[in-house]
Amino acid sequence: MSNDPDKVWPTGLTLREAEEVHSYLIDGTRVFGAIALLAHILVAVTTPWLG
C-alpha cells in the first residue's frame, strides 16, 4: 500500500469518500431506527397482553 496522505487507513478511501460513506451509514441507521421504533409502537398498541 502506498503512503498517499489523502488515503484513510485501512479502507484506502480518501477523506472525502470516507465522510460520504459515513454520512450514508448515519442516514441508514436513522431510517432503520425510525422503522424499528414505529414497529415497536405498533406492537405495543395492538398486543393486548402487554397492557
C-alpha positions in Angstrom: 0.0 0.0 0.0 1.3 3.4 -0.9 1.9 6.2 1.6 -0.6 8.5 0.0 -1.6 11.2 2.6 -5.1 11.5 1.1 -6.0 7.9 1.9 -7.6 6.8 5.1 -6.2 3.5 6.6 -7.4 0.7 6.3 -10.0 1.3 3.6 -7.9 3.1 1.1 -10.6 5.7 0.7 -9.9 9.4 0.6 -11.1 11.5 3.5 -14.0 12.9 1.4 -15.0 9.4 0.3 -14.9 8.1 3.9 -17.0 11.1 5.1 -19.6 10.4 2.3 -19.8 6.7 3.2 -20.1 7.7 6.9 -23.0 10.1 6.1 -24.8 7.3 4.3 -24.3 5.0 7.2 -25.6 7.5 9.7 -28.7 8.2 7.5 -29.4 4.5 7.1 -29.1 4.0 10.9 -31.6 6.8 11.4 -34.1 5.3 9.0 -33.7 1.8 10.5 -34.2 3.3 14.0 -37.3 5.1 12.9 -38.8 1.9 11.4 -37.9 -0.1 14.4 -39.4 2.5 16.8 -42.6 2.5 14.7 -42.8 -1.3 14.7 -42.3 -1.4 18.5 -45.1 1.2 19.0 -47.4 -0.7 16.7 -46.8 -4.0 18.6 -47.3 -2.3 21.9 -50.6 -0.8 20.8 -52.0 -3.9 19.1 -50.9 -6.6 21.5 -53.5 -7.0 24.4 -51.2 -8.9 26.7 -48.8 -6.0 27.0 -51.4 -3.7 28.5 
